[in-house]
Amino acid sequence: MGEPSKQSKESVISYIIQTQEEELKRISYELHESVGQTLYSFYTGLQFIQSGITDNHMKCFAGEMVQSLERSIKEIQMVSVELHPPTLSTLGIYPALKSYAKQYTATFGIEVEIEEGGEEKKLPEEQNVTLFRVCQEALHNAAKYADTSFIKIIFTWAENCLKIEVKDYGKGFQIDEAQTQSFPGIQAMKERMHLAGGECIISSCVGEGTEVTMVLPLMNP
């Protein structure tokens, strides 16, 4: 038997990615609706108990537990959004990324400014997920490697194309094709965009930061 065709391989990869995303969506929902809600019930109950404690030592201890629960709830919310932001399915990529950027800033201390130009168009959920994952990877890489305090994301909606640029203004690096082969995250971003019918272009310069550009052709309605 011969080697599987490129189209066949891409179909298998697309199916695997879709299956993974469905599972991540399910886990995200369970975390938010089950674990998150249960912890919040404990949190409000413990606050009520704390208000009735008269012993200063016990009151202080209960206060520490309340703060610990509050941190845990916020962490679960962040993990839930990382897995699959609820706004992605209902509102689309732009609102989902704006919501995610707020939690990203709270977590990493990096300011994220998002601009949008042109008329926003409704995208299939599969494309929304692809764009979100690539943006997510770009933001994670910036937090790990860029040494930056500011990131700018620009959405440009054209008639037949959507372009998203993620600029980190960090320390940058010397980029070449051989080097990118050794970074699985970069290859994954490019592969995801390719499977969605678009492309991912990564440019960087030492001392000037890194820019990740996603270009996605849009189907006419």
C-alpha positions as CSV (number, residue, x, y, z in Angstrom):
1,M,0.0,0.0,0.0
2,G,1.2,3.5,-0.8
3,E,1.7,6.4,1.5
4,P,-1.5,8.3,2.6
5,S,-2.1,11.4,0.6
6,K,-1.5,14.8,2.0
7,Q,-5.2,15.5,1.9
8,S,-5.9,12.3,3.8
9,K,-3.4,13.2,6.5
10,E,-4.8,16.7,6.8
11,S,-8.3,15.2,7.2
12,V,-7.1,13.0,10.1
13,I,-5.3,15.9,11.8
14,S,-8.5,18.1,11.5
15,Y,-10.6,15.3,13.0
16,I,-8.2,14.9,15.9
17,I,-8.1,18.6,16.6
18,Q,-11.9,18.8,16.4
19,T,-12.3,15.9,18.8
20,Q,-9.8,17.5,21.2
21,E,-11.6,20.8,21.1
22,E,-15.0,19.2,21.9
23,E,-13.4,17.5,24.9
24,L,-11.8,20.7,26.1
25,K,-15.2,22.5,25.7
26,R,-16.9,19.8,27.8
27,I,-14.2,20.0,30.5
28,S,-14.4,23.8,30.5
29,Y,-18.1,23.6,31.0
30,E,-17.8,21.1,33.9
31,L,-15.2,23.3,35.6
32,H,-17.3,26.4,35.4
33,E,-20.7,25.0,36.1
34,S,-19.9,22.2,38.6
35,V,-16.6,22.8,40.4
36,G,-16.7,26.5,40.1
37,Q,-20.2,26.8,41.4
38,T,-19.6,24.4,44.3
39,L,-16.5,26.4,45.4
40,Y,-18.5,29.6,45.2
41,S,-21.2,28.1,47.4
42,F,-18.5,27.2,50.0
43,Y,-17.0,30.7,49.6
44,T,-20.3,32.5,50.4
45,G,-21.1,30.1,53.2
46,L,-17.7,30.6,54.8
47,Q,-18.1,34.4,54.6
48,F,-21.4,34.0,56.5
49,I,-19.7,31.9,59.1
50,Q,-16.8,34.3,59.4
51,S,-19.2,37.2,60.1
52,G,-20.6,35.4,63.1
53,I,-17.2,34.4,64.7
54,T,-16.3,36.5,67.8
55,D,-12.9,34.9,68.6
56,N,-10.3,37.1,66.9
57,H,-7.9,34.1,66.2
58,M,-10.6,32.0,64.6
59,K,-12.0,35.0,62.7
60,C,-8.5,35.6,61.2
61,F,-8.2,31.9,60.3
62,A,-11.6,31.9,58.6
63,G,-10.6,35.1,56.7
64,E,-7.5,33.3,55.4
65,M,-9.7,30.4,54.2
66,V,-12.0,32.8,52.5
67,Q,-9.1,34.4,50.6
68,S,-7.7,31.0,49.7
69,L,-11.1,30.0,48.2
70,E,-11.4,33.2,46.3
71,R,-8.0,32.6,44.7
72,S,-9.0,29.1,43.8
73,I,-12.2,30.3,42.2
74,K,-10.3,32.8,40.1
75,E,-7.8,30.1,39.1
76,I,-10.5,27.8,38.0
77,Q,-12.2,30.6,36.0
78,M,-8.9,31.2,34.2
79,V,-8.3,27.5,33.5
80,S,-11.9,27.3,32.2
81,V,-11.4,30.2,29.8
82,E,-8.0,28.8,28.7
83,L,-9.7,25.5,27.8
84,H,-12.6,27.1,25.9
85,P,-14.0,30.6,26.5
86,P,-17.8,30.6,26.6
87,T,-18.0,33.8,24.6
88,L,-16.2,32.1,21.6
89,S,-19.3,30.0,20.7
90,T,-21.9,32.7,21.3
91,L,-20.2,36.0,20.4
92,G,-17.2,35.1,18.2
93,I,-13.4,35.6,18.2
94,Y,-13.2,39.4,18.9
95,P,-15.3,39.5,22.1
96,A,-13.8,36.2,23.3
97,L,-10.2,37.6,22.8
98,K,-11.1,40.8,24.6
99,S,-12.5,38.9,27.5
100,Y,-9.4,36.6,27.6
101,A,-7.1,39.6,27.4
102,K,-8.4,40.9,30.7
103,Q,-7.6,37.6,32.5
104,Y,-4.3,37.4,30.7
105,T,-3.3,40.9,32.0
106,A,-4.5,39.9,35.6
107,T,-2.3,36.8,35.4
108,F,0.9,38.0,33.7
109,G,0.8,41.7,34.4
110,I,1.1,42.4,30.6
111,E,-1.2,45.1,29.2
112,V,-3.0,44.0,26.1
113,E,-4.6,46.6,23.8
114,I,-7.0,45.4,21.1
115,E,-8.0,47.4,18.1
116,E,-10.6,46.5,15.4
117,G,-11.0,48.0,11.9
118,G,-13.6,47.2,9.3
119,E,-16.9,45.4,9.5
120,E,-16.9,42.3,11.7
121,K,-18.3,39.2,10.1
122,K,-19.6,36.0,11.6
123,L,-17.2,33.0,11.3
124,P,-17.8,29.3,11.7
125,E,-17.0,28.0,15.2
126,E,-14.1,25.9,13.8
127,Q,-12.4,29.0,12.5
128,N,-13.1,31.0,15.7
129,V,-11.4,28.2,17.7
130,T,-8.4,28.1,15.3
131,L,-7.9,31.9,15.6
132,F,-8.3,31.9,19.3
133,R,-5.8,29.0,19.8
134,V,-3.2,30.7,17.6
135,C,-3.7,34.1,19.4
136,Q,-3.5,32.2,22.7
137,E,-0.2,30.6,21.8
138,A,1.2,33.9,20.6
139,L,0.3,35.5,23.9
140,H,1.7,32.6,26.0
141,N,5.0,32.8,24.0
142,A,5.1,36.6,24.7
143,A,4.6,36.0,28.4
144,K,7.4,33.3,28.5
145,Y,10.0,34.8,26.2
146,A,9.4,38.4,25.1
147,D,10.1,40.3,28.4
148,T,7.5,42.8,27.6
149,S,4.9,44.8,29.5
150,F,2.7,45.6,26.5
151,I,1.1,43.7,23.6
152,K,-1.1,45.1,20.8
153,I,-3.6,43.0,18.8
154,I,-5.1,44.5,15.7
155,F,-8.1,43.0,13.9
156,T,-8.6,44.1,10.3
157,W,-11.8,43.0,8.6
158,A,-11.8,43.2,4.8
159,E,-14.4,42.1,2.4
160,N,-12.8,38.7,1.7
161,C,-10.1,38.5,4.4
162,L,-9.5,38.8,8.2
163,K,-6.1,39.7,9.4
164,I,-5.1,39.5,13.0
165,E,-1.7,40.9,14.2
166,V,-0.2,40.2,17.6
167,K,2.8,42.5,18.4
168,D,4.6,42.1,21.7
169,Y,7.3,44.9,21.5
170,G,9.6,42.7,23.5
171,K,13.2,41.7,23.1
172,G,12.6,39.7,19.9
173,F,14.9,37.0,18.5
174,Q,16.7,36.1,15.3
175,I,14.3,34.1,13.3
176,D,14.9,31.7,10.4
177,E,13.1,28.7,9.0
178,A,15.5,26.2,10.5
179,Q,15.1,27.7,14.0
180,T,11.3,27.7,13.8
181,Q,11.4,24.0,13.1
182,S,12.7,23.5,16.7
183,F,9.8,25.3,18.3
184,P,6.7,23.0,18.3
185,G,4.4,26.0,19.3
186,I,5.3,27.9,16.1
187,Q,4.8,24.9,13.9
188,A,1.5,24.2,15.6
189,M,0.3,27.8,14.9
190,K,1.2,27.5,11.3
191,E,-0.4,24.1,10.9
192,R,-3.6,25.2,12.5
193,M,-3.9,28.2,10.2
194,H,-3.1,26.0,7.2
195,L,-5.8,23.5,8.1
196,A,-8.3,26.4,8.4
197,G,-7.4,27.6,4.9
198,G,-5.3,30.5,6.1
199,E,-1.7,31.2,7.0
200,C,0.4,32.3,10.0
201,I,3.4,34.5,9.4
202,I,5.9,35.1,12.2
203,S,8.5,37.9,12.1
204,S,10.9,39.1,14.8
205,C,13.9,41.3,15.2
206,V,16.2,41.4,18.2
207,G,15.4,44.4,20.3
208,E,12.2,45.2,18.4
209,G,9.8,42.4,19.4
210,T,7.9,39.7,17.6
211,E,4.8,39.9,15.4
212,V,2.5,37.0,14.7
213,T,0.2,37.7,11.7
214,M,-2.8,35.5,11.0
215,V,-4.5,35.8,7.6
216,L,-7.8,34.0,7.0
217,P,-9.7,34.2,3.7
218,L,-13.4,34.7,4.2
219,M,-16.2,33.1,2.3
220,N,-18.7,35.4,0.6
221,P,-22.2,35.1,2.3
